Amino acid sequence: MGDVTAVSIEVEAPPERVYALVADLPRMGRWSPECVRCVWKGGATGASTGARFKGYNRRGLRRWSTKGTVVAADPGRELTFDVSSVFGLPVARWRYRIEVRGDRGCTVTESTEDRRGRLITVLGRIATGVGDRASHNQGTMRQTLERIKEEAEAT
C-alpha cells in the first residue's frame, strides 16, 4: 500500500446530492483542475462496481490519459475507483467518502493512495511535469472539493 493523501470539506447539502456530483465522472472536468473529462467504457453508463472509464487529463500544455475502474459505488456514502496507466500499470486508488454531519450537511473526504511502481513514477513525472505528486494532489483535491461544494450548495 502506498502513501495516502486526503482533503476534507464540509458541505451544506444532502449526501445524496454530493454523491450524485462526484459519481458523474464525465462531468469531473467541471470541478477538477487536472482531469478534463471521463468517458464511460464497455457499455457502462454510470458509476457502479466494475464500471470502466477513460480519464483525460491536462496540466498546462501536457496531456495524458488513464484507465479507471469503479471498485465501490455506495450512493450517498462512497465512490472509489482505481486508476491505471494506458499500459495497464497501477497508478492510484481515488476515494470520495461522504459522512452525514448534522441535519443539513455532510463532510466530504477526497483521498488518493499512490500505487505507482518505479516505472510509472518516472514516466508520470515526464508526462505530467509533477515531481511531488502527493503535494500536487493535495492542492488539486482542495480545488476540486471547493468547486463541488459550491455546486452542491447552489443546487
ABEGO torsion letter per residue (X at the ends): XBBBBBBBBBBBBBAAAAAAAAABAAAAAAABAABABBBBBGGBABBBBGBBBBBBBBBEABBBBBBBBBABBBBGABBBBBBBBAAGBBABBBBBBBBBBEAABBBBBBBBBBABBAAAAAAAAAAAGBABAAAAAAAAAAAAAAAAAAAAAAX
